[in-house]
Amino acid sequence: MHYYTLSEIPATARLTAAGDTVPVRLDRVTIPTELDRSQLVRRIDATRLQIVDGDRWAAPLDDTIRRVLSGDLAARLPPNMVANPNEPSIGEKRQLLSVDIAEFYGDAACAVTLRAAWILKQPDSQSSRGNEEARIPAGGDCSGTGTLPAAMSQALAQLSDRIAAAIVHPLAQPQGPPGQ
């Protein structure tokens, strides 16, 4: 039995934001039901998945993704910009970030695809949103599933890069009407 986790990837640079930027809290992360298991799942083809019994996540995958995304965002955004999701936000203005992962698989060649939609709700009920796709090509030896968690961590780092850029430069993103 082998146990794996996802890891934060250091940022190449920290972004700067306007002085009036409200901290962000990663409020919710959802993953497809077929990934919500202790075993690693690999996509074989368009309709088949392989559940690898001997390779398991050390913690629930949605919790691990949330931890890594929070850490990756904190490394990319200005200091103290990412609120601790475990601390209550009594009376504090916060932007709430929700991430819905539609696809997050490694394939038989150990290439990883991540497709996710995100919504950032402002304290004034405005929201911005995005749809992102990250593809990490196969790298090195793919004789087992052990290389997948590292590639999946890189895909989460790419997603964090894009979300962080949208948080710092919100005018570049389409804005939703109030309440969306």
SULKAQUI-V786014 format. One record per residue. RES is the residue in one small letter. PHI is phi in degrees with one decimal (* if undefined). Layout:
res:RES phi:PHI
res:RES phi:PHI
//
This chain:
res:m phi:*
res:h phi:-119.4
res:y phi:-116.8
res:y phi:-129.5
res:t phi:-141.1
res:l phi:-98.2
res:s phi:-126.0
res:e phi:-69.9
res:i phi:-111.6
res:p phi:-58.6
res:a phi:-78.5
res:t phi:-74.4
res:a phi:-158.1
res:r phi:-92.1
res:l phi:-76.6
res:t phi:-110.9
res:a phi:-129.5
res:a phi:-62.3
res:g phi:-63.6
res:d phi:-98.6
res:t phi:-74.1
res:v phi:-86.0
res:p phi:-57.8
res:v phi:-110.3
res:r phi:-122.5
res:l phi:-74.8
res:d phi:-83.0
res:r phi:-151.8
res:v phi:-130.7
res:t phi:-118.0
res:i phi:-129.3
res:p phi:-60.4
res:t phi:-56.2
res:e phi:-67.1
res:l phi:-92.9
res:d phi:-80.8
res:r phi:-151.6
res:s phi:-78.6
res:q phi:-82.9
res:l phi:-71.5
res:v phi:-120.8
res:r phi:-121.2
res:r phi:-83.9
res:i phi:-89.5
res:d phi:-155.6
res:a phi:-59.7
res:t phi:-123.3
res:r phi:-121.9
res:l phi:-119.8
res:q phi:-113.0
res:i phi:-96.3
res:v phi:-91.7
res:d phi:-61.7
res:g phi:-82.7
res:d phi:-119.4
res:r phi:-128.3
res:w phi:-78.0
res:a phi:-73.7
res:a phi:-146.0
res:p phi:-54.2
res:l phi:-62.1
res:d phi:-64.1
res:d phi:-65.8
res:t phi:-65.3
res:i phi:-61.0
res:r phi:-61.9
res:r phi:-62.4
res:v phi:-68.1
res:l phi:-60.4
res:s phi:-60.1
res:g phi:-66.2
res:d phi:-64.0
res:l phi:-64.7
res:a phi:-61.7
res:a phi:-76.1
res:r phi:-101.8
res:l phi:-92.0
res:p phi:-57.1
res:p phi:-53.1
res:n phi:63.8
res:m phi:-82.8
res:v phi:-101.9
res:a phi:-76.5
res:n phi:-65.8
res:p phi:-67.5
res:n phi:-92.6
res:e phi:-100.8
res:p phi:-65.9
res:s phi:-111.6
res:i phi:-65.4
res:g phi:75.4
res:e phi:-97.2
res:k phi:-75.0
res:r phi:-144.7
res:q phi:-87.4
res:l phi:-108.0
res:l phi:-106.5
res:s phi:-118.7
res:v phi:-125.4
res:d phi:-112.1
res:i phi:-87.4
res:a phi:-93.9
res:e phi:-149.9
res:f phi:-156.6
res:y phi:-130.2
res:g phi:-98.5
res:d phi:-103.2
res:a phi:-63.7
res:a phi:-93.3
res:c phi:72.4
res:a phi:-80.1
res:v phi:-116.8
res:t phi:-119.4
res:l phi:-125.8
res:r phi:-121.3
res:a phi:-147.1
res:a phi:-113.6
res:w phi:-135.4
res:i phi:-132.9
res:l phi:-113.6
res:k phi:-94.2
res:q phi:-81.8
res:p phi:-60.6
res:d phi:-91.7
res:s phi:77.4
res:q phi:-72.5
res:s phi:-144.2
res:s phi:-125.4
res:r phi:-147.2
res:g phi:-158.0
res:n phi:-121.0
res:e phi:-125.8
res:e phi:-136.7
res:a phi:-125.0
res:r phi:-129.8
res:i phi:-104.6
res:p phi:-67.0
res:a phi:-59.2
res:g phi:-136.7
res:g phi:73.3
res:d phi:-71.4
res:c phi:-119.9
res:s phi:-75.5
res:g phi:-144.7
res:t phi:-83.2
res:g phi:-60.3
res:t phi:-83.3
res:l phi:-63.5
res:p phi:-58.3
res:a phi:-66.6
res:a phi:-67.0
res:m phi:-64.7
res:s phi:-63.4
res:q phi:-64.9
res:a phi:-64.0
res:l phi:-63.7
res:a phi:-64.7
res:q phi:-63.6
res:l phi:-60.8
res:s phi:-63.1
res:d phi:-56.4
res:r phi:-70.3
res:i phi:-67.5
res:a phi:-60.4
res:a phi:-62.2
res:a phi:-69.7
res:i phi:-68.5
res:v phi:-75.8
res:h phi:-122.5
res:p phi:-65.5
res:l phi:-69.5
res:a phi:-78.9
res:q phi:-104.7
res:p phi:-62.9
res:q phi:-99.4
res:g phi:-88.7
res:p phi:-66.7
res:p phi:-52.2
res:g phi:88.0
res:q phi:-98.9
//
